[in-house]
Amino acid sequence: MNPDDRYYHSEHEWVKIDDDGLAVIGITDFAQQQLGEIVFVELPEVGSTLTAGQVYGEVESVKSVSELYAPVTGQVTQVNSILSDFPETVNAEPYGEGWIVKVRMSDTRVLDSLMTSAQYSTHIGEE
Amino acid sequence: MNAEAARTPLFDEHVALGAQMTEFAGYLMPMQYIGIKQEHLAVREGCGIFDLCHMAQLRVFGTSAFDFLQYLMTNDLSRLSVPGMAQYTLICDDDAGIIDDVIVYRTGEIEYLLVANAINRRVVFDWANMIRDRWSTHQPCGESAPRQGIDLEIVDETDRTGLIALQGPLAIPLVEQMMPEGADIPTRFKILATTIGPTPVLLSRTGYTGEDGVEIFTHASNTAAIWRYLLSFPEISPCGLGSRDTLRLEMGYHLYGSDMDRGVDPISARLGWICPADKPDFVGSDAIRRIREQEDHRVLVFFTADDAIPRPGMSLSANGVEIGHVASGTYSPSLCVGIASGYVPTGYSRPGQKLDLQVRRKQVSVVVVDPPFVQGTSL
């Protein structure tokens, strides 16, 4: 269910390294299911810095607000502006069109601390 | 979840439908079935049903019922000139603090049904009985002398009554199909006895969604059968408390506990229209008259937020000074923006007034508007 081509963070974020070496970040299918219908995504500014483990944005459903935790450290090069008008894309395609930000990582070693899809599946199974 | 929480007669139906259940006012209630947004839009575009069995129902009966209720409640009960009429009204304390907002139905010549908020069931029942004791020695001229020949019963009928709301532009055409051929459908704020399918009910043309529709009163033991019968119509969607809240806020309808409470008076809550100035001598009337004459007080405003979703408790400010807090706030599925209410000084209450809303770490600009947020509903 969770694709094997990316890394997973315990706070239900995924990171995929694209062809340009950028870290594409989104939330997992498990996370979007827990949140329910997403109606608002608070995106960071392009050029701002994300710090691994720190809050970088928010997703809101009708009833609740959840913080987004950065799985890596680096500078934001692009945000998924589709989400401003169609936040429900995160529900529909959490691993595809529903990505949230692209980041130029300052240190790729942080990836070693993240989980594989198999480890993440165990992680959510245990929760 | 509290294991002691009460269940409505529809609890098993909700579970069978896969509802996400939540505790509300001591009851286990459905928050949503498939999603708040979808259920909301089902009511705006088609037809939805809501379990309202948790709502408090008090029956007030007897030849003294009219005089007593006219003293207990703010609106003018004499407007319900014949059985079958209903009105929105308030119960206030002596300082004009709002104890509850209720719909009162005249269900007979000398019988009234009060539908109150679930969280206030006990409060309203106890308050009504306390006021009954006072009223029984109270005379309109202010003298204290026992009334003669009081005939009055106040009965809590909540547990033996079921209540389901059917709301949406398709609600009335659908109800017509469910009723005996040629049977009358009540007009707005009217109630009448009829049958839905095979089941005897009281059918009321009221609601809390801004759409046309009915509320169906029946015996608790018939409620599940009616619920299933309603869901046998493919146009009808089950809807939870989540969409009930977004639907009512889009219309600027008040929610007790969020938009008003014992600490708020009807004038500040913009409910002066159900406290007629020419009605004499009811509980809270002196205080309401005094507040009406004041120029400055806090007042409930409604506002939209384009770039954020207002949540209850968030701070509102103007020119860098905090002037109030969000009372109700949510996302509007019809408008796709944030909508909210809050109390601010009257000087900041005019439509078009810009206010600053503190949304966690950032501040966004919001604009005061006249409710309803959503126009052109089926109502």
Interface residues (C-beta under 8 A of the other chain):
Chain A: G36 E37 V39 F40 E42 E58 E60 S61 V62 K63 V65
Chain B: M31 Q32 G35 I36 K37 Q38 G242 T246 A308 I309 R311 T330 Y331 P333 C336 G338 R360
